[in-house]
């Protein structure tokens, strides 16, 4: 049975804990051991391994040649922590799985002028690999240090993801792609704790944790340009123009839209030492015509977000609109509005109040039945576009390309079509 707060098992059960070397996962393993579980530490390695300075020392992740959403540079440090906790340690090379499930899609999104959520998809991959490893090791459960809750409804017997007790560090949205049958075997021992409480336990243990941030902002990393060029043929990244909106003035040429990212604010002018004026951002990329669109950030606003690849709790009533709360990318607070269900796995969310800025195509939004602690994750989906209803029609701001204008009939963007 899946649970958010672990209980002392009546019989000694085995649990695999995804270990990162940082405080959260270490305390998760420590608490589970204290509660009577037989704990096994497992570290997933998503990048190529190398010897330091070409010598005979311990294997390290070769960060120079790897861009990943989560980066554990030295698995031997994680092994040492497991030794201090007196639990077995395994390192799993998941480089191929990461490239297939995350890396290829990130490259395809960059080429297609879209956004991609590496952390969301990497989290899905982490649980999938841990559960698979758990079967081989005859483990009953897997666990991580995520701040989120998984609770079973005693009436329907279904599992649901809920907001943790720590709103500041809540990670419930990262679990939105988990399947019900996976949730049954997942333990989240930090779900009722706050981050500062976890840190206090860590200090009492006297264990030296990894100081570096293992998370990585893949889509905004300047080195992503080289990563794309290593994997994509030149024909998939043609030259084009950077154009202002709404003036439609060409300000420079570029050598591929993969050199930029949506939301970028510092944009150097080719052939000069100058940059675009303050407040100008990249708001849209048209891969079909290799055009990068820049505009004044303060001019952007929206009242609706159109969603594709929409998924919803299986038992949720979709016979009519639903008032709910939405969590937007890079925002911790939730917004209120109305969710309208459409066909072909699409939906529209209408905000109660106008929102400033823009949500980029390919980013994810997450829906909850209520705000704050105890809110249940009811669904989510990929942003298609944002805009407002005006003059009896929907207007995207900035506008979609002419070939995208048929909102209902155009097939959803599929990174697979750009994989090579």
N, C-alpha and C positions, 0 to 999 in steps of 0.2 A: 504493500500500500504506500503510495507516495505521500509525503507530508512536508510541511514547511518547517515546523519545529520538530526536531528529531526527539524520539522518546527512547528510554532504555529498552532494548529488545528483550523479549522473554527468553529467546534463545540467541546464542552468539551469532550475529549476522555479519556478513562481510560487505564492506562498502569501498568502492574505488573513489578516490578524491582527486580531481584535477588540480595539480599543484603548479604554481607559477613562481614560487620563491618569495612572493610578497605576503604581507600580513594576512590578508583576507582568507586566502586558501589555506594558509598554515593554521589559522585559528579554527577554520572549519574542520580540518583533519583532527586537531587537538580536541575539540569539543566532542566529536563523534567517538573518538577513542575513550574519552572520559565517560561517555554514555554507554560503554560496553561493546561497541562495534569493533570488529577486526578490520583495521584500516590499511589500505594499500595506496601509496602515493604514485600517481602517474603524471608525467609531464609530456605534453605533445609538442613536437618539434616541427615547425612548418617551413623551415628554410634549410638550405644546404649547410652541412657541417664542415668545419675546417680546423686544422691544428694551429694554435697560436704561433705566429712567426715561422710557420712551417716546421715546428719542432715536434717533440714527442709528448707534449703536455695534454691535458684533457681536451676533449672535443668541445668546440664553441660553435655557436651559430654564426655563420659567415654573413654578418649584417651588411657588408659592402655589396653583396650580390643578392640581397633579399629585401623586399619591401612587403611587410605583412601587417595585418591589423593588430596582431599580438606577437610580440617579439621577446623570447626568453634567450638572452645572449649566452648564458652559461648554465647548462643543465646540471653541472656538477655542484653548483651552489644549492640547487633544489635537492639534490641527493643528500647533501650534508644536513639540510634541515630535516629531511625524513629520518636520517640516522639519529638526530637529536630527539625526534619524536618517538624513536624506536619503532618505526613502521617500515615495511618493505618499499622499495622504490623501483619504478620502471620508467624508461624513456621510450616513447613511441615516435618513430619517424613517420610523420604524416605529410611530408612535402608534396607527394603526388596528389593526395586528396585535396590539399589546400589549393594547389594550382588549378585543379579541375573545378572545384566548387566556388573558389573565391578569386584567385589570380586571373584566370581567363576572363571572368565576367568583369573584373575591374578594368582590364585592358580594353575589352569590347566597349564598355561604357565610356571610357576616355575617347576612343575613336568615334563613338556615336554622339559625342557632345552631351552625354547624360551624366547624372550623378549615380553613385553606387554606395551601398551601405555595407562595407566590409565587416564591421563589428557584429552586425546582426547575423550575417550569413556565416561568419566564423564561429559565432556562438552556437548556431545550429549544428555546424560541423563538429565542434568540440563534444557536444552531448552525444552525437551519433557515434563518434569514435570511442568515447568512454563506455557507452552502452555495449558496443561490439566487443571491446576489450573485457568488459565485465562478464560477458558470456564465457569467454575463453578462460577467465580466472575463477569461474564459478561464484562470482559476486552476486549478492542479492540486490544491491543498490549502487548508484553512482551519486557523487555529490560535488558541488563546487562552492566557491565563496561568493556567489552572486547575492546581492541584496534584493530579494524578491520572495514571494510566497507561492507555493503550490498546495492547494487545498482541495480535498475531495468533498463534493456535495453529498450529504448523507441520504438525500432523497433520490436523486437521479443517478448517484454513484459515479458521476463524471468528475474529471479533474479540471481545475481552472487556475490560471495565473492571477495573482493579486499583487497590489502595490505593497512594498515592504514597510516596516516601521520607520525607516529612514528616508524621508522624502528627498533630502538633498542628494543622496547617493543611490536612489532607487534604480534598479536595472530590470524591472519587470518587462519593459518593452523588448529587451533583448531576447526574451524567452518566447516571443509571440509566434515563432515558427515551429515550436515543439508540437509533436503529436500527442494525443491523449494517452496512447499506449506507452509513450516514452515517459510521460509525467509520472506514471504509476511506479517507476523505478528510480525516481530522482528525489534526493534529500537536499534541503537548503538550510543548513544549520544556523545561518546568520540572519534569517528572515525576520526574527523578532528583535534583532539587535540594531543599535546605531553604530556608525563607523567609529565614533570616539570610544565606545565601549569595547569594540574589537581591538582598537589600538592599545587600550589599557591592559587587556589580557595579553597582548603581544609583549608589552614591556615587562609584565610579570614573568613571562617565560624566559626572558633574557636571550632570545634568539635574534641573530642578526639577519634582518630581511634584506631583500634586494631593494636598493634605493631608486633605481631607474624605473621610469614609467614604461611598462611593457606594452601599453596601448600605442597605436600609431595611426596618425591621421593620413591614411593612405592616399585619398583622392586629392589632397592639397599639397602633398610632398613634391617639391621641385624635381626630385630624382625620379618621379613617376614618368617623366618624359623619356629618360633613358630606358626605363623598364619597358615602356610601350614600344620603343624603337627596337629593343632586343627581340620582341615577340611578334611584332606586326610588320608586314611587308610595306615598303614605301608607297605602293599603290593604295594602301588603306589609310594613308595619312597625307593627302595632297595639300598643296598650298591654297591660300585663300585670302580673305580680307577681314579687317576689323572695322565695323561700321557703327556709327552712333545712332541711337534711337531717341526721339522720333525724327531727328534731322535727316537721317539716311545719308550721312557723309562718311566717305571712306577715309580713315585716318592713317592706316598703314596696312601693309601686307604681312601675312604670317606664313610659316612653314609647316602648318598642321595644327588643327584645333587641340590636339593632345598636349600641346605646349601650355595650354591654359586650363583653368578650372572654374566652374560656375561659382560665382560669389567673390571671385578674385578682385582685390581692390588696388593692389600695386601692379600696374601694368606699364612696363617700360616701352618707350617708342623706339622702334627699330632704327638703327643708324644714328641715334642721338643719345645723350645722357639724360634726357628729360623723361618724365612720366606723365600719365594722364592726371588731370586735376583731381583734387581731393573730392571724395563723394561719388566718384564714378566707379561702377562695378560691372563685371561681366554678368549679364542677366540671362543670356540665351545663346545657344550654339546651334546652328543649322548644319548638320553633317551632310545633308543632301546638296548644299551649295557651298560648303566649307566656309561658312560665314560666322564670325564672332560678333555678337551684338552687345554694345556697352551703353549704359544710360545712367542718369542720376538716380542714386539709390533712394533718395527721398521722394521720387516720383512714383515709386512702386507701392502698390497696395492691392488688397484682394478681399473679397467677401465669400468666395467659394474656392474649394479645392476639388478638382476632378481626379478620381482615383481609378486605377486599373490594377489587375492582379489582386483584386479585393478578396479577403477571406474573413469569415465570420464564425463565431461560435455555432456549432452545429444545431444547438437547441434554441437558437435565438429566433424570435418571431420577426419575419421579414415581410409581413403583409402590408405594412405601412411605414411611414417615416418614424424615426426614433430620435428623441432628444437624448444626447449623451455628451461626453467630454472627449476632446481630442488632444493628444500630445504631439507636438510638432518637432521636427528635427532641431537638435541643439537648444531646445527649450525644456525646462524642467516642470514648469507649471502647465496645467491643462486649460483648454479653452472650451467654452460652451457653444452649442449649436445643434443643428438638426441633420441627421444622416438619412439620405434618400438612397434606396436600393435600386439598381438598374440591372439589365441583363449583361451577359458576357463577362461576369466577374468584375463589374464596374459599380461605382457608387459616386455620389456627390455629397460633400459636407458643406452646409451653409452656416457660416459663423454668425453668432448673435451680434457681434460687433466687428467693424471693419478692422483688418489686420494690416500692419505696415510691413513692407518688404516683399519677399517672394519665396515660394517653395520650389525647389528645382526638380525637374523631371528625373525620376529614378530614385529620389529620396523617399523615405517611408514616414507614414503617419500611423498613430496607434489610438484605438478607441477604448474608452472605459465607461462603465456604467455609472460611476460617480468619481468625484475628485478626492484626492488625498489618500491617507492610509486606509486600506481596506477596499479600495477601488478595484473592480474586477476587469481584467483585460477581455474585451469582447470581440476584438477584431483589429484589422489593420490593412494596409495596402500601399501600393506604390503611387507616388504623385505623377499624374499625367500633365497637369497644368493648373495654374491658379488664375483668377480673374474676378469679374463681377457681372451681374445681370443688369443690362442697361439697354434701353431702346428696344425692348422686347426680344433681346438675344443675349447670348453669353459672349463677353469680350475677354480674351486672354490678354494680360499685360505682363511683359511685352507680347506682341501678337505671335501666334503660331505661323509657321510657313504655310503658303497656300495649299500645298499638298497635305497638310495636317489639319486643314480647317474643317473637314468633315469628321467631327468628333465621334460620331457613332459608328461610322463605317471603316475608318482606318484601323488596320490591325495593330495591336499593341507592339511597342518596340521590343524586340527580342535580341538580347546580346548574343545568343547562339548563332545568329545569322552572320555575325562578325568574327566568330571564332575561327581559328585557322589551324 
